[in-house]
Amino acid sequence: MIFFTVKAVTKKTLMSIKINEATKNRPGGTRVLDAPAVLIHIPHYLDMIRNEKAWQEGDRNGITVFKNEDISVVITMLEKSAKLENVQMKGYASLYLLKGRISMQAGDDTKEAAAGDLMIFHPCINYSIEAMEESSFALTHYCNEADREGEIF
């Protein structure tokens, strides 16, 4: 990753802008991951995911579109019947379903969601997601200092 320091109007005098460099799997993948304001054009990233080998040969693919020490946002696509099982995060998470239908299980609670639905997950809860049809979503993970230090229990 490349880091630039610029003066930004924030609570801090200086803010680092984090840029992800292109990789072998994403040769055109250089992108800003953190800055004073980050515009995320979701259709662009869905097209990028769809055209990558991981999607064409597998049942899922995703890309981190924003990341700093407090928040990360990942755009993910799942093919029908693909599962993410026993996921657990220390901080809160939200999942905004962009397209498709998924089934989500957290503990004994099972819910179905459709495009446009927003789900919130509490910290340290195991949850699983299954795509009922090809689906895409934005998953945002919120992590505060206590979460990072393992003090939330």
C-alpha positions in Angstrom: 0.0 0.0 0.0 1.1 3.6 -0.6 0.5 6.3 1.9 0.4 10.0 1.2 0.1 12.7 3.8 -2.0 15.7 3.0 -3.5 18.5 5.0 -7.2 17.9 5.5 -9.9 19.7 7.4 -10.5 17.1 10.1 -10.0 17.0 13.9 -6.4 16.1 13.1 -4.1 18.5 11.3 -2.8 15.9 9.0 -4.5 12.9 7.5 -2.9 10.0 5.6 -4.6 9.0 2.3 -4.4 5.3 1.9 -4.1 3.9 -1.6 -4.1 0.2 -2.5 -1.6 -0.6 -5.3 -2.5 -2.8 -8.3 -1.8 -6.5 -7.8 -1.3 -9.5 -10.1 -5.0 -10.4 -9.6 -6.1 -6.7 -10.0 -3.6 -5.1 -12.3 -5.9 -2.1 -12.8 -6.9 -2.1 -9.1 -5.1 0.9 -7.8 -7.7 2.7 -5.7 -8.1 5.1 -2.7 -9.1 3.2 0.5 -9.1 6.1 2.9 -9.2 9.9 2.4 -11.1 12.8 3.8 -13.9 11.9 1.4 -14.1 8.7 -0.6 -16.6 8.2 -3.5 -17.4 4.6 -4.0 -19.1 3.9 -7.4 -20.6 0.5 -6.6 -21.6 -0.5 -10.2 -17.9 -0.1 -11.1 -16.8 -2.5 -8.4 -19.5 -5.0 -9.2 -18.3 -5.0 -12.8 -14.7 -5.5 -11.6 -15.7 -8.4 -9.3 -17.7 -10.0 -12.1 -14.8 -9.9 -14.5 -12.2 -11.4 -12.2 -11.0 -15.0 -12.3 -12.1 -15.6 -8.7 -15.8 -14.9 -9.7 -15.6 -16.8 -13.0 -14.1 -19.9 -11.4 -15.7 -19.7 -7.9 -19.0 -19.0 -6.2 -18.0 -15.7 -4.5 -15.7 -12.6 -4.8 -15.3 -9.4 -3.0 -13.3 -6.2 -2.9 -12.4 -3.8 0.0 -13.5 -0.3 -1.1 -12.8 1.5 2.2 -10.6 0.7 5.1 -9.1 2.5 8.1 -8.6 1.5 11.7 -12.3 2.1 12.6 -14.3 1.0 9.5 -14.0 -1.3 6.6 -16.4 -1.7 3.7 -16.4 -4.7 1.4 -18.5 -5.2 -1.7 -19.2 -8.9 -2.1 -21.0 -11.0 -4.7 -22.3 -14.5 -4.1 -23.6 -17.0 -6.7 -26.8 -18.9 -5.9 -26.3 -21.4 -3.0 -22.9 -19.9 -2.0 -22.5 -19.7 1.8 -20.5 -17.6 4.2 -20.6 -19.8 7.4 -19.8 -19.0 11.0 -18.7 -15.4 10.5 -17.9 -13.5 13.6 -16.6 -9.9 14.1 -15.6 -8.1 17.2 -17.4 -4.9 16.3 -20.8 -4.1 14.9 -21.5 -4.8 11.2 -24.1 -3.8 8.7 -25.0 -5.6 5.5 -26.9 -3.7 2.8 -28.2 -6.0 0.1 -27.8 -4.4 -3.3 -29.2 -7.2 -5.4 -30.7 -10.6 -5.0 -32.0 -12.6 -2.0 -30.2 -14.1 0.9 -31.0 -16.1 4.0 -29.2 -15.1 7.2 -28.9 -17.0 10.4 -27.7 -15.6 13.7 -28.0 -18.0 16.6 -31.5 -19.5 16.4 -32.9 -16.6 14.4 -33.2 -17.0 10.6 -34.3 -14.2 8.3 -34.6 -13.8 4.5 -33.6 -10.5 3.0 -34.1 -9.0 -0.5 -32.5 -6.2 -2.4 -32.8 -2.9 -0.5 -32.8 -4.6 3.0 -30.3 -3.6 5.6 -29.2 -6.0 8.4 -27.3 -5.1 11.5 -25.1 -7.6 13.4 -24.1 -7.2 17.0 -20.5 -7.9 17.9 -19.3 -11.5 18.6 -22.4 -13.2 17.3 -21.9 -16.1 14.8 -23.9 -15.6 11.7 -24.1 -17.4 8.3 -25.4 -16.1 5.0 -26.6 -18.2 2.0 -27.4 -16.7 -1.4 -30.9 -17.8 -2.5 -30.1 -16.3 -5.9 -27.1 -14.4 -7.3 -26.6 -11.6 -4.8 -24.4 -8.6 -4.0 -24.0 -6.6 -0.9 -22.0 -4.0 0.9 -20.7 -5.2 4.3 -19.5 -2.5 6.7 -17.6 -3.5 9.8 -17.2 -1.0 12.6 -14.4 -1.5 15.0 -13.6 0.8 18.0 -10.5 0.9 20.1 -11.9 -1.5 22.7 -12.8 -4.0 20.0 -9.3 -3.9 18.6 -7.9 -4.5 22.1 -10.2 -7.4 22.7 -11.9 -5.7 25.7 -15.5 -6.1 24.6 -16.2 -9.3 26.5 
